Amino acid sequence: MPTLIPILGDQLSFHLASLADADRADSILLMMEVAEEAGYVRHHKAKIALILSAMRHHAAALRAAGWQVDYIRLDDPENSGSFTGEVARAIARHSPDRIIITEPGEWRLLAAIEAWETLFGIPVSIREDSRFIASHALFNAWADDGRKQLRMEYFYRLMRRETGLLMEGDQPAGGQWNFDAENRRPAREAPVPPAQPRHEPDAVTREVLTLVATRFAEHPGSIDHFAFAVTREQAEAQMLWFLNHALPGFGDWQDAMLTGEPFLWHSLLSPALNIGLIDPLELCRAVESAWRAGRVPINAAEGFIRQIIGWREYVRGIYWREGPHYVERNHLHARRPLPDFYWTGATDLNCLGQALRQTLDHGYAHHIQRLMITGNFALIAGIDPHALHQWYLAIYVDAFEWVEAPNTIGMSQFADGGLLGSKPYAAGGAYVNRMSDYCRDCRYDVKQRTGPQACPLNALYWDFLVRNRETIGGNPRLAMPYRSWDRFDGATQNKIRNSASAFLAKLEGSP
């Protein structure tokens, strides 16, 4: 009797834990395109297309490597529409004596898989996902080591020592752990960014795009610009392009935002990383090699590696440690509904419009656009963090809950009360003006605080601080802005609060 090995849509790797000791002759790899996963949130069309195309390509690669693959397509008339339903049908077809599966990236799916053994009456082995550098045990041992706060910077140092990346013996290369202070050059100084390569859709991808356009016509976003890597070979080509063309400028300009430039010096490798086409440690070692060969500066190499072995591994550890109810946290009691323009891009705030329309076009925005444009607006406007979480999960092609939820609930919205971030990442228009050219063509004046032409972010920023003072006023990292607020005279304070209230009233009444 064979072993049934289900492979999920973000597990497109030959190096899965569930395959480690599998016998090709006596294993059935089950890959399933199911409507339940495509629709449990309104996923961007490009996200659905990416996963389906990459799955179909990976199934072909597995077959070519000698594996037996039972592949269920979305348009199969017998498709039950759920993972559990398709596992049940596969058991009826193949009569396996056991199921082995690599753990999923969401609590929701883990709960379903944990019920299979009872439901189907055969052993089910759930193996830890070995594609990550930090095991659950390693992260929890670090977190439980008498720490008052679980700060990423200290976890990152552990990861540097564990991997040996950018280390000289037991000391960090370059004499310091973090070069982030050198990675914030303003947009007005930025040179012309390199042109990203396009991975033109082949026959498999074109078939998927047609399916998505037909079956998911009501989902947000466009697939007209689809050119993401959907195979291991394309992902490797994307990685080589990044190392040779964009990485040298990544450090200096990673926080910059420019009109009409959705990709800038970013790698566009996060989708490939998160679905398994690229190994994170392999990528980081290639970045380190580029630095050691003198092809890129250390601030670029360190900044990129920190995002992978530091931030990416850290948020995964937080997600699994904190449990399935983490996404429901709302420390600041924000209740305002998510504005419709998050789904349409129809707003007269140019910074938001630029980031949202780019997101709808490509299913992509880089980390500063997510944190300091779409996230910052939601934070200072008091948007329900769970609604924003569901939007981020749906709208970005690289969004899976293990990585998206801590970034949204913790880093972006401070809804976990500071477990992840040391302060709310709130800002007015000055930050956007410094790091982008968006304010140049906006109908609002970024230098005005109140009045009909004033940038709404300015009043919203101060209003956010005042209305949440009881909750966050004691945060030492916010002492300076609170002192600034207290120096305003009463009339100025009233004007700011009234401007914010008028904008928020209009926001709630927007069509």
Rosetta blueprint (number, residue, H / E / L):
1 M L
2 P L
3 T E
4 L E
5 I E
6 P E
7 I E
8 L L
9 G L
10 D L
11 Q L
12 L L
13 S L
14 F L
15 H L
16 L L
17 A H
18 S H
19 L H
20 A L
21 D L
22 A L
23 D L
24 R H
25 A H
26 D H
27 S E
28 I E
29 L E
30 L E
31 M E
32 M E
33 E L
34 V L
35 A H
36 E H
37 E H
38 A H
39 G H
40 Y L
41 V L
42 R L
43 H L
44 H L
45 K H
46 A H
47 K H
48 I H
49 A H
50 L H
51 I H
52 L H
53 S H
54 A H
55 M H
56 R H
57 H H
58 H H
59 A H
60 A H
61 A H
62 L H
63 R H
64 A H
65 A L
66 G L
67 W L
68 Q E
69 V E
70 D E
71 Y E
72 I E
73 R L
74 L L
75 D L
76 D L
77 P L
78 E L
79 N L
80 S L
81 G L
82 S L
83 F H
84 T H
85 G H
86 E H
87 V H
88 A H
89 R H
90 A H
91 I H
92 A H
93 R H
94 H H
95 S L
96 P L
97 D L
98 R E
99 I E
100 I E
101 I E
102 T E
103 E L
104 P L
105 G L
106 E L
107 W H
108 R H
109 L H
110 L H
111 A H
112 A H
113 I H
114 E H
115 A L
116 W H
117 E H
118 T H
119 L H
120 F H
121 G L
122 I L
123 P L
124 V E
125 S E
126 I E
127 R E
128 E L
129 D L
130 S L
131 R L
132 F L
133 I L
134 A L
135 S L
136 H H
137 A H
138 L H
139 F H
140 N H
141 A H
142 W H
143 A H
144 D L
145 D L
146 G L
147 R L
148 K L
149 Q L
150 L L
151 R L
152 M H
153 E H
154 Y H
155 F H
156 Y H
157 R H
158 L H
159 M H
160 R H
161 R H
162 E H
163 T H
164 G L
165 L L
166 L L
167 M E
168 E E
169 G L
170 D L
171 Q E
172 P E
173 A H
174 G H
175 G H
176 Q L
177 W L
178 N L
179 F L
180 D H
181 A H
182 E H
183 N L
184 R L
185 R L
186 P L
187 A H
188 R H
189 E H
190 A L
191 P L
192 V L
193 P L
194 P L
195 A L
196 Q L
197 P L
198 R L
199 H L
200 E L
201 P L
202 D L
203 A H
204 V H
205 T H
206 R H
207 E H
208 V H
209 L H
210 T H
211 L H
212 V H
213 A H
214 T H
215 R H
216 F L
217 A L
218 E L
219 H L
220 P L
221 G L
222 S L
223 I L
224 D L
225 H L
226 F L
227 A L
228 F L
229 A L
230 V L
231 T L
232 R H
233 E H
234 Q H
235 A H
236 E H
237 A H
238 Q H
239 M H
240 L H
241 W H
242 F H
243 L H
244 N H
245 H H
246 A H
247 L H
248 P H
249 G H
250 F H
251 G H
252 D H
253 W H
254 Q L
255 D L
256 A L
257 M E
258 L E
259 T L
260 G L
261 E E
262 P L
263 F L
264 L L
265 W L
266 H L
267 S L
268 L L
269 L L
270 S H
271 P H
272 A H
273 L H
274 N H
275 I H
276 G L
277 L L
278 I L
279 D L
280 P H
281 L H
282 E H
283 L H
284 C H
285 R H
286 A H
287 V H
288 E H
289 S H
290 A H
291 W H
292 R H
293 A L
294 G L
295 R L
296 V L
297 P L
298 I H
299 N H
300 A H
301 A H
302 E H
303 G H
304 F H
305 I H
306 R H
307 Q H
308 I H
309 I H
310 G H
311 W H
312 R H
313 E H
314 Y H
315 V H
316 R H
317 G H
318 I H
319 Y H
320 W H
321 R H
322 E H
323 G L
324 P H
325 H H
326 Y H
327 V H
328 E H
329 R L
330 N L
331 H L
332 L L
333 H L
334 A L
335 R L
336 R E
337 P L
338 L L
339 P L
340 D L
341 F H
342 Y H
343 W H
344 T H
345 G L
346 A L
347 T L
348 D L
349 L L
350 N H
351 C H
352 L H
353 G H
354 Q H
355 A H
356 L H
357 R H
358 Q H
359 T H
360 L H
361 D H
362 H H
363 G L
364 Y L
365 A L
366 H L
367 H H
368 I H
369 Q H
370 R H
371 L H
372 M H
373 I H
374 T H
375 G H
376 N H
377 F H
378 A H
379 L H
380 I H
381 A H
382 G L
383 I E
384 D L
385 P H
386 H H
387 A H
388 L H
389 H H
390 Q H
391 W H
392 Y H
393 L H
394 A H
395 I H
396 Y L
397 V L
398 D L
399 A L
400 F L
401 E H
402 W H
403 V H
404 E H
405 A H
406 P H
407 N H
408 T H
409 I H
410 G H
411 M H
412 S H
413 Q L
414 F L
415 A L
416 D L
417 G L
418 G L
419 L L
420 L L
421 G L
422 S L
423 K L
424 P L
425 Y L
426 A L
427 A L
428 G L
429 G H
430 A H
431 Y H
432 V H
433 N H
434 R H
435 M H
436 S E
437 D L
438 Y H
439 C H
440 R H
441 D H
442 C L
443 R L
444 Y L
445 D E
446 V L
447 K L
448 Q L
449 R L
450 T L
451 G L
452 P L
453 Q L
454 A E
455 C L
456 P H
457 L H
458 N H
459 A H
460 L H
461 Y H
462 W H
463 D H
464 F H
465 L H
466 V H
467 R H
468 N L
469 R H
470 E H
471 T H
472 I H
473 G L
474 G L
475 N L
476 P H
477 R H
478 L H
479 A H
480 M H
481 P H
482 Y H
483 R H
484 S H
485 W H
486 D H
487 R H
488 F L
489 D L
490 G H
491 A H
492 T H
493 Q H
494 N H
495 K H
496 I H
497 R H
498 N H
499 S H
500 A H
501 S H
502 A H
503 F H
504 L H
505 A H
506 K H
507 L H
508 E H
509 G L
510 S L
511 P L
